Amino acid sequence: MKCVDDFRIRLAGQDHVPIMIGGMGVDISTSELALEAARLGGIGHISDAMTPTVTDRRFKTQYVKTKLKQYKHNVHSADKAVVQFDLDQIAAATRMHVSQTMEAKRGDGLIFINCMEKLTMNAPRETLRVRLNSALDAGIDGITLSAGLHLGSFALMADHPRFHDAQLGIIVSSLRALQLFLRKSAKLRRLPDFVVVEGPLAGGHLGFGLDDWKKFDLALLVREIRDWLDAEQLAIPLVAAGGIFTGGDATTFLESGAAAVQVATRFTVTDECGLPTDVKQAYFRANERDIEVNGLSPTGYPMRMLKNSPGIGSGIRPNCEAFGYLLDSSGRCAYVDAYNQELARHPEAKKIKVLDKTCLCTHMRNFDIWTCGHYTYRLKDTSRQLTDGSYQMLSAEHVFHDYQYSRDHHIALPAA
Ligand SMILES: Cc1cc2nc3c(=O)[nH]c(=O)nc-3n(C[C@H](O)[C@H](O)[C@H](O)COP(=O)(O)O)c2cc1C
């Protein structure tokens, strides 16, 4: 019987352990977590979601304070069009986040950055261009394009000297999305170096409809895309993602033609993961009925999360002057609209509740929206319960090696 270690993914002319730890914003997939994946010979991701906030926390920069000071006059206005990001600051924050991570890299693995198109930042093209090119400037090994079709993203990097040697890939949840992307990228004579096929059981935002995600199956999606690529004679490595919980699950995908797997949920309860300890314990404790896919994200994509996330229902004032990552090109965000409607309905209320959307920037920044994969309820089976009722935290190395070496769906528990 085979295990993941019997396979390798070839990227950048080198073989790697075919385990990618997926990007988890905002700084849930920390540098420390990505660095462990690389040290162990696999591929780790940092995220470029809200990098100014992340560098403020990690390196004591003051980007958020500076932006808030500049736009403080606008906090009570429903119109957020004026709240623009300073592109030089975005570039500096991205370079700092990436270069500090890359300088610390040890081992043969790779570190990629997850870049979500849906972070439209009130100037989608300009801010995305700066984020992508700054990550390349700072030496990132590769970029994974996510949460969006990214039809223009390759063109935004085409003039960068590293456009052809950095590993560039995209996450898709349908053959159609991949076909659209490939049609665009062919014009630049640049195919993606890898394609992540993400199924409906993943954490974060889903590339399916709120009503139909249950109808899809990762294995079928991978096969459909693999067959089409073969027919087109396109040798692009496929990475399967979403609900791959054991080494045995991963091996099954590798045996049926995936070049690697992307996994995330099992790493949310590791020391290196950026979630606060009490949130990691909430993930451990979760039962199946505690997890839902809902339409609360202002991005318009369905999102999976724990039902007891403190951010759900909260009616806080939008924080776009400090954050504003989801403002579209005309300065609008579905949460800002929902908040203002609620405020108009209850003009006298001291505190309001907003039930249909959430202020995702603020709540992700504060770890108050607990997004998670479908199998989060199985995390308790991957550790030991301690005498005080809490669960023993795992190391990223332990989980990585469990994926790499375990057979037959066996899950290794940590040493007591
Ligand atoms: C807590 C959490 C946050 C996530 N955040 C992001 C994100 O910011 N961008 C993204 O493309 N995918 C995100 N994902 C999806 C993962 O990168 C990954 O593809 C997926 O969760 C793999 O499935 P698994 O969690 O069942 O292993 C997130 C997943 C989790 C669990």
PDBQT file of the ligand as one rigid body, heavy atoms in Angstrom, charges set to zero:
ROOT
HETATM    1  C1  LIG A 501      -9.083  28.820   8.273  1.00  0.00    +0.000 C 
HETATM    2  C2  LIG A 501      -9.001  28.771   6.776  1.00  0.00    +0.000 A 
HETATM    3  C3  LIG A 501      -8.781  29.956   6.057  1.00  0.00    +0.000 A 
HETATM    4  C4  LIG A 501      -8.672  29.908   4.676  1.00  0.00    +0.000 A 
HETATM    5  N1  LIG A 501      -8.399  31.070   3.999  1.00  0.00    +0.000 NA
HETATM    6  C5  LIG A 501      -8.181  31.028   2.658  1.00  0.00    +0.000 A 
HETATM    7  C6  LIG A 501      -7.766  32.197   1.960  1.00  0.00    +0.000 A 
HETATM    8  O1  LIG A 501      -7.565  33.258   2.550  1.00  0.00    +0.000 OA
HETATM    9  N2  LIG A 501      -7.572  32.106   0.614  1.00  0.00    +0.000 N 
HETATM   10  C7  LIG A 501      -7.765  30.926  -0.061  1.00  0.00    +0.000 A 
HETATM   11  O2  LIG A 501      -7.569  30.871  -1.278  1.00  0.00    +0.000 OA
HETATM   12  N3  LIG A 501      -8.137  29.799   0.589  1.00  0.00    +0.000 NA
HETATM   13  C8  LIG A 501      -8.334  29.824   1.918  1.00  0.00    +0.000 A 
HETATM   14  N4  LIG A 501      -8.647  28.664   2.585  1.00  0.00    +0.000 N 
HETATM   15  C9  LIG A 501      -8.719  27.398   1.809  1.00  0.00    +0.000 C 
HETATM   16  C10 LIG A 501      -7.415  26.594   1.952  1.00  0.00    +0.000 C 
HETATM   17  O3  LIG A 501      -6.312  27.284   1.456  1.00  0.00    +0.000 OA
HETATM   18  C11 LIG A 501      -7.480  25.212   1.305  1.00  0.00    +0.000 C 
HETATM   19  O4  LIG A 501      -7.498  25.245  -0.094  1.00  0.00    +0.000 OA
HETATM   20  C12 LIG A 501      -8.645  24.341   1.753  1.00  0.00    +0.000 C 
HETATM   21  O5  LIG A 501      -9.157  24.694   3.003  1.00  0.00    +0.000 OA
HETATM   22  C13 LIG A 501      -8.189  22.873   1.764  1.00  0.00    +0.000 C 
HETATM   23  O6  LIG A 501      -9.158  22.046   2.321  1.00  0.00    +0.000 OA
HETATM   24  P1  LIG A 501      -9.072  21.477   3.821  1.00  0.00    +0.000 P 
HETATM   25  O7  LIG A 501      -9.146  22.649   4.713  1.00  0.00    +0.000 OA
HETATM   26  O8  LIG A 501     -10.242  20.576   3.916  1.00  0.00    +0.000 OA
HETATM   27  O9  LIG A 501      -7.759  20.737   3.975  1.00  0.00    +0.000 OA
HETATM   28  C14 LIG A 501      -8.793  28.679   3.980  1.00  0.00    +0.000 A 
HETATM   29  C15 LIG A 501      -9.018  27.516   4.702  1.00  0.00    +0.000 A 
HETATM   30  C16 LIG A 501      -9.122  27.545   6.081  1.00  0.00    +0.000 A 
HETATM   31  C17 LIG A 501      -9.352  26.256   6.834  1.00  0.00    +0.000 C 
ENDROOT
TORSDOF 0
